Amino acid sequence: MTEMMLLEHLEEIALRLGVALRYENLCQTGVRSDGGYCKLAGKPMIIINRRDSQRRKISILAKSLNKLNLDGIFIPPAIRKLIESQEN
């Protein structure tokens, strides 16, 4: 599976969970953050630096998804394994 396909699968999982995804140029905003999972006005959101490599985006997204309850949705085994391997 290519990195692009993996990223698309992870994005789809986030959207199925009702988590908004935002790709922002964090350097331009002046925000000092690596991105990741947060709540904004009580709504779950994952913020990812648009300028990060695909590999880094995958890592941030998988780590963020690992913080959520994934029991109620089907996730292909290889992708679930990737998510569960991420440290919180």
DSSP file (Angstrom, degrees, kcal/mol; ACC not computed):
  #  RESIDUE AA STRUCTURE BP1 BP2  ACC     N-H-->O    O-->H-N    N-H-->O    O-->H-N    TCO  KAPPA ALPHA  PHI   PSI    X-CA   Y-CA   Z-CA
    1    1 A M              0   0    0      0, 0.0     2,-0.0     0, 0.0     0, 0.0   0.000 360.0 360.0 360.0 132.2    0.0    0.0    0.0
    2    2 A T     >  -     0   0    0      1,-0.1     4,-2.4     4,-0.0     5,-0.2  -0.311 360.0-112.6 -75.7 161.8    1.4    3.4   -1.0
    3    3 A E  H  > S+     0   0    0      1,-0.2     4,-2.6     2,-0.2     5,-0.2   0.879 118.7  54.7 -61.0 -37.3    1.8    6.2    1.5
    4    4 A M  H  > S+     0   0    0      2,-0.2     4,-2.2     1,-0.2    -1,-0.2   0.918 109.2  46.4 -63.9 -43.2   -0.9    8.2   -0.4
    5    5 A M  H  > S+     0   0    0      2,-0.2     4,-2.3     1,-0.2    -2,-0.2   0.906 112.7  50.5 -64.7 -41.4   -3.4    5.3   -0.1
    6    6 A L  H  X S+     0   0    0     -4,-2.4     4,-2.3     1,-0.2    -2,-0.2   0.918 110.0  49.7 -62.6 -44.5   -2.6    4.9    3.6
    7    7 A L  H  X S+     0   0    0     -4,-2.6     4,-2.4     1,-0.2    -1,-0.2   0.904 110.0  51.2 -61.0 -41.8   -3.1    8.6    4.2
    8    8 A E  H  X S+     0   0    0     -4,-2.2     4,-2.3     2,-0.2    -2,-0.2   0.898 109.1  50.6 -63.5 -40.7   -6.5    8.4    2.4
    9    9 A H  H  X S+     0   0    0     -4,-2.3     4,-2.1     2,-0.2    -2,-0.2   0.926 111.6  47.6 -61.8 -44.8   -7.6    5.5    4.6
   10   10 A L  H  X S+     0   0    0     -4,-2.3     4,-2.2     1,-0.2    -2,-0.2   0.895 111.2  50.7 -65.1 -40.5   -6.7    7.3    7.7
   11   11 A E  H  X S+     0   0    0     -4,-2.4     4,-2.3     1,-0.2    -1,-0.2   0.907 109.3  51.7 -62.4 -41.7   -8.5   10.4    6.6
   12   12 A E  H  X S+     0   0    0     -4,-2.3     4,-2.4     2,-0.2    -2,-0.2   0.899 108.1  51.5 -62.4 -41.2  -11.6    8.4    5.8
   13   13 A I  H  X S+     0   0    0     -4,-2.1     4,-1.6     2,-0.2    -1,-0.2   0.933 109.3  50.4 -61.2 -46.2  -11.5    6.8    9.3
   14   14 A A  H  <>S+     0   0    0     -4,-2.2     5,-2.7     1,-0.2     4,-0.3   0.924 111.7  47.6 -58.5 -44.8  -11.3   10.3   10.9
   15   15 A L  H ><5S+     0   0    0     -4,-2.3     3,-1.3     1,-0.2    -1,-0.2   0.881 108.3  54.3 -66.4 -37.9  -14.2   11.5    8.9
   16   16 A R  H 3<5S+     0   0    0     -4,-2.4    -1,-0.2     1,-0.3    -2,-0.2   0.811 107.5  52.2 -64.6 -28.3  -16.3    8.4    9.7
   17   17 A L  T 3<5S-     0   0    0     -4,-1.6    -1,-0.3    -3,-0.2    -2,-0.2   0.472 120.6-111.4 -84.2  -2.7  -15.7    9.2   13.4
   18   18 A G  T < 5 +     0   0    0     -3,-1.3     2,-0.6    -4,-0.3    -3,-0.2   0.727  69.4 144.2  80.1  21.7  -16.9   12.8   12.9
   19   19 A V      < -     0   0    0     -5,-2.7    -1,-0.3    -6,-0.2    26,-0.2  -0.842  46.5-132.3 -97.6 123.8  -13.5   14.3   13.4
   20   20 A A  E     -a   45   0A   0     24,-1.9    26,-2.8    -2,-0.6     2,-0.4  -0.481  15.8-146.7 -73.0 142.5  -12.7   17.3   11.3
   21   21 A L  E     -a   46   0A   0     24,-0.2     2,-0.4    -2,-0.2    26,-0.2  -0.935  14.5-174.4-111.1 134.1   -9.4   17.4    9.4
   22   22 A R  E     -a   47   0A   0     24,-2.6    26,-2.9    -2,-0.4     2,-0.7  -0.981  11.5-162.6-131.2 123.0   -7.5   20.7    8.9
   23   23 A Y  E     +a   48   0A   0     -2,-0.4     2,-0.3    24,-0.2    26,-0.2  -0.915  26.7 168.0-101.2 114.3   -4.4   21.0    6.8
   24   24 A E  E     -a   49   0A   0     24,-2.3    26,-3.1    -2,-0.7     2,-1.4  -0.899  46.4-117.8-126.7 152.1   -2.8   24.3    7.7
   25   25 A N    >>  -     0   0    0     -2,-0.3     4,-1.4    24,-0.2     3,-0.6  -0.746  35.5-175.6 -85.5  90.8    0.6   25.9    7.1
   26   26 A L  H 3>>S+     0   0    0     -2,-1.4     5,-0.9     1,-0.3     4,-0.7   0.770  76.2  60.0 -66.0 -26.8    1.5   26.1   10.7
   27   27 A C  H >45S+     0   0    0      1,-0.2     3,-0.5     2,-0.2    -1,-0.3   0.900 106.2  47.7 -66.2 -39.3    4.7   28.0   10.1
   28   28 A Q  H <45S+     0   0    0     -3,-0.6    -2,-0.2     1,-0.2    -1,-0.2   0.811 106.5  56.8 -71.3 -30.6    2.8   30.8    8.4
   29   29 A T  H 3<5S-     0   0    0     -4,-1.4    -1,-0.2     2,-0.1    -2,-0.2   0.660 106.0-124.4 -77.4 -14.1    0.2   31.1   11.2
   30   30 A G  T <<5 +     0   0    0     -4,-0.7     2,-0.4    -3,-0.5    -3,-0.1   0.516  64.2 140.8  82.2   4.2    2.9   31.6   13.8
   31   31 A V      < -     0   0    0     -5,-0.9     2,-1.1     1,-0.1    -1,-0.3  -0.680  47.7-145.8 -82.1 129.5    1.6   28.7   15.8
   32   32 A R        +     0   0    0     -2,-0.4     2,-0.3    -3,-0.1    -5,-0.1  -0.772  53.7 117.4 -97.1  91.7    4.3   26.6   17.4
   33   33 A S        -     0   0    0     -2,-1.1     3,-0.1     1,-0.1    -7,-0.1  -0.994  63.6-141.7-154.0 150.1    2.8   23.1   17.2
   34   34 A D        -     0   0    0      1,-0.3    15,-0.4    -2,-0.3     2,-0.1   0.508  56.8-124.6 -85.7  -6.4    3.4   19.8   15.5
   35   35 A G        +     0   0    0     13,-0.1    -1,-0.3    -9,-0.0     2,-0.3  -0.371  51.6 132.7  87.8-175.6   -0.3   19.4   15.0
   36   36 A G  E     -B   47   0A   0     11,-3.0    11,-2.6    -2,-0.1     2,-0.2  -0.851  55.5 -14.2 128.8-164.0   -2.4   16.5   16.1
   37   37 A Y  E     +B   46   0A   0     -2,-0.3     2,-0.3     9,-0.2     9,-0.2  -0.524  64.7 143.0 -80.5 137.9   -5.7   15.9   17.9
   38   38 A C  E     -B   45   0A   0      7,-2.8     7,-2.7    -2,-0.2     2,-0.4  -0.949  43.5-116.2-156.2 175.0   -7.5   18.6   19.7
   39   39 A K  E     -B   44   0A   0     -2,-0.3     2,-0.5     5,-0.2     3,-0.0  -0.990  21.7-168.8-121.1 132.3  -11.0   20.0   20.5
   40   40 A L  E >  S-B   43   0A   0      3,-2.5     3,-1.7    -2,-0.4    -2,-0.0  -0.976  79.4 -15.1-122.8 117.2  -12.1   23.4   19.3
   41   41 A A  T 3  S-     0   0    0     -2,-0.5    -1,-0.2     1,-0.3     0, 0.0   0.866 130.1 -55.6  54.9  38.1  -15.3   24.7   20.7
   42   42 A G  T 3  S+     0   0    0      1,-0.2    -1,-0.3    -3,-0.0    -3,-0.0   0.427 114.0 118.5  80.4  -1.1  -16.0   21.2   21.9
   43   43 A K  E <   - B   0  40A   0     -3,-1.7    -3,-2.5   -24,-0.0    -1,-0.2  -0.851  67.7-117.5-103.3 131.8  -15.7   19.6   18.4
   44   44 A P  E     + B   0  39A   0      0, 0.0   -24,-1.9     0, 0.0     2,-0.3  -0.385  41.6 170.0 -68.4 141.6  -13.0   17.0   17.7
   45   45 A M  E     -aB  20  38A   0     -7,-2.7    -7,-2.8   -26,-0.2     2,-0.5  -0.997  29.2-149.5-151.1 146.8  -10.4   18.1   15.2
   46   46 A I  E     -aB  21  37A   0    -26,-2.8   -24,-2.6    -2,-0.3     2,-0.5  -0.989  17.0-161.5-119.1 122.9   -7.0   16.9   13.8
   47   47 A I  E     -aB  22  36A   0    -11,-2.6   -11,-3.0    -2,-0.5     2,-0.4  -0.899   9.4-175.8-106.8 130.2   -4.7   19.6   12.6
   48   48 A I  E     -a   23   0A   0    -26,-2.9   -24,-2.3    -2,-0.5     2,-0.5  -0.979  31.7-113.3-128.3 136.7   -1.9   18.6   10.3
   49   49 A N  E >   -a   24   0A   0    -15,-0.4     3,-1.8    -2,-0.4   -24,-0.2  -0.564  21.3-146.6 -69.6 119.8    0.9   20.8    9.0
   50   50 A R  T 3  S+     0   0    0    -26,-3.1   -25,-0.2    -2,-0.5    -1,-0.2   0.781  96.0  56.7 -57.6 -29.5    0.3   21.1    5.2
   51   51 A R  T 3  S+     0   0    0    -27,-0.4    -1,-0.3     2,-0.0   -26,-0.1   0.522  83.3 108.1 -85.5  -5.6    4.1   21.3    4.6
   52   52 A D  S <  S-     0   0    0     -3,-1.8    -4,-0.0     1,-0.1     2,-0.0  -0.301  78.5-100.2 -67.9 156.2    4.9   18.0    6.4
   53   53 A S     >  -     0   0    0      1,-0.1     4,-2.5     4,-0.0     5,-0.2  -0.282  33.1-108.3 -68.0 161.9    5.9   14.9    4.4
   54   54 A Q  H  > S+     0   0    0      1,-0.2     4,-2.6     2,-0.2     5,-0.2   0.904 121.3  55.2 -59.4 -40.0    3.3   12.3    3.7
   55   55 A R  H  > S+     0   0    0      1,-0.2     4,-2.0     2,-0.2    -1,-0.2   0.904 109.3  46.3 -59.7 -42.3    5.1   10.0    6.2
   56   56 A R  H  > S+     0   0    0      2,-0.2     4,-2.6     1,-0.2     5,-0.2   0.896 110.9  52.4 -68.0 -40.9    4.8   12.6    8.9
   57   57 A K  H  X S+     0   0    0     -4,-2.5     4,-2.5     1,-0.2    -2,-0.2   0.907 109.6  50.1 -60.2 -42.3    1.1   13.3    8.1
   58   58 A I  H  X S+     0   0    0     -4,-2.6     4,-2.8     2,-0.2     5,-0.2   0.921 110.9  49.5 -61.1 -45.1    0.5    9.5    8.4
   59   59 A S  H  X S+     0   0    0     -4,-2.0     4,-2.5     2,-0.2    -2,-0.2   0.924 113.0  45.3 -61.9 -46.4    2.2    9.4   11.8
   60   60 A I  H  X S+     0   0    0     -4,-2.6     4,-2.2     2,-0.2    -1,-0.2   0.912 115.5  47.2 -65.0 -42.6    0.3   12.4   13.2
   61   61 A L  H  X S+     0   0    0     -4,-2.5     4,-2.5    -5,-0.2    -2,-0.2   0.921 113.6  46.9 -66.2 -44.4   -3.0   11.1   11.9
   62   62 A A  H  X S+     0   0    0     -4,-2.8     4,-1.7     2,-0.2    -2,-0.2   0.914 113.2  49.1 -64.5 -42.8   -2.4    7.6   13.2
   63   63 A K  H  < S+     0   0    0     -4,-2.5     4,-0.4    -5,-0.2    -1,-0.2   0.897 112.6  48.5 -62.9 -40.2   -1.3    8.9   16.6
   64   64 A S  H >< S+     0   0    0     -4,-2.2     3,-1.2     1,-0.2     4,-0.2   0.910 110.5  50.1 -66.5 -42.9   -4.4   11.1   16.8
   65   65 A L  H >< S+     0   0    0     -4,-2.5     3,-1.7     1,-0.3    -1,-0.2   0.803  99.5  66.4 -66.4 -28.7   -6.7    8.3   15.8
   66   66 A N  T 3< S+     0   0    0     -4,-1.7    -1,-0.3     1,-0.3    -2,-0.2   0.687  93.9  60.4 -66.3 -17.2   -5.2    6.1   18.5
   67   67 A K  T <  S+     0   0    0     -3,-1.2    -1,-0.3    -4,-0.4     2,-0.2   0.571  97.6  76.7 -83.4  -9.7   -6.6    8.4   21.1
   68   68 A L  S <  S-     0   0    0     -3,-1.7     2,-0.8    -4,-0.2    -3,-0.0  -0.582  92.7 -99.6-103.9 162.3  -10.2    7.7   19.9
   69   69 A N        +     0   0    0     -2,-0.2     3,-0.2     1,-0.1    -2,-0.1  -0.723  41.7 170.5 -80.8 111.5  -12.6    4.8   20.4
   70   70 A L    >   +     0   0    0     -2,-0.8     3,-1.3     1,-0.2    -1,-0.1   0.290  45.5 104.0-104.5   7.5  -12.3    2.8   17.2
   71   71 A D  T 3  S+     0   0    0      1,-0.2    -1,-0.2     3,-0.0    -2,-0.0   0.802  74.4  56.2 -63.4 -31.1  -14.3   -0.2   18.4
   72   72 A G  T 3  S+     0   0    0     -3,-0.2     2,-0.3     2,-0.1    -1,-0.2   0.461 100.0  63.6 -86.5   0.0  -17.5    0.6   16.5
   73   73 A I  S <  S-     0   0    0     -3,-1.3     2,-0.4     2,-0.0   -60,-0.0  -0.925  81.3-113.0-127.7 150.7  -16.0    0.8   12.9
   74   74 A F        +     0   0    0     -2,-0.3    -2,-0.1   -61,-0.0    -3,-0.0  -0.654  34.7 177.7 -79.2 130.2  -14.3   -1.6   10.6
   75   75 A I        -     0   0    0     -2,-0.4     5,-0.1    -5,-0.0    -5,-0.0  -0.998  38.5-105.3-130.3 127.0  -10.7   -0.8    9.9
   76   76 A P    >>  -     0   0    0      0, 0.0     4,-2.6     0, 0.0     3,-0.8  -0.225  35.9-116.0 -50.3 139.0   -8.6   -3.0    7.7
   77   77 A P  H 3> S+     0   0    0      0, 0.0     4,-2.5     0, 0.0     5,-0.2   0.831 112.1  52.0 -51.0 -42.2   -6.2   -5.0   10.0
   78   78 A A  H 3> S+     0   0    0      1,-0.2     4,-1.7     2,-0.2     5,-0.1   0.880 113.2  44.9 -65.3 -36.4   -3.0   -3.5    8.6
   79   79 A I  H <> S+     0   0    0     -3,-0.8     4,-2.5     2,-0.2    -1,-0.2   0.893 111.9  51.5 -74.8 -40.1   -4.2    0.0    9.2
   80   80 A R  H  X S+     0   0    0     -4,-2.6     4,-2.8     1,-0.2    -2,-0.2   0.910 109.0  52.1 -60.2 -41.3   -5.6   -0.8   12.7
   81   81 A K  H  X S+     0   0    0     -4,-2.5     4,-1.2    -5,-0.3    -1,-0.2   0.904 109.3  49.6 -62.1 -41.7   -2.2   -2.3   13.6
   82   82 A L  H  < S+     0   0    0     -4,-1.7     4,-0.5     2,-0.2     3,-0.4   0.938 112.7  46.9 -61.7 -47.3   -0.5    0.9   12.4
   83   83 A I  H >< S+     0   0    0     -4,-2.5     3,-1.4     1,-0.2    -2,-0.2   0.934 112.8  48.5 -60.7 -47.5   -2.9    3.0   14.5
   84   84 A E  H 3< S+     0   0    0     -4,-2.8    -1,-0.2     1,-0.3    -2,-0.2   0.701 103.1  62.9 -69.7 -18.6   -2.5    0.9   17.6
   85   85 A S  T 3< S+     0   0    0     -4,-1.2    -1,-0.3    -3,-0.4     2,-0.3   0.595  83.9  98.9 -81.2  -9.6    1.3    0.9   17.3
   86   86 A Q  S <  S-     0   0    0     -3,-1.4     2,-0.2    -4,-0.5   -27,-0.0  -0.567  76.0-123.0 -81.5 139.7    1.4    4.7   17.8
   87   87 A E              0   0    0     -2,-0.3   -21,-0.1     1,-0.1    -1,-0.1  -0.533 360.0 360.0 -77.6 145.7    2.2    6.1   21.3
   88   88 A N              0   0    0     -2,-0.2    -1,-0.1   -22,-0.1    -2,-0.0   0.449 360.0 360.0 -85.7 360.0   -0.3    8.4   22.9
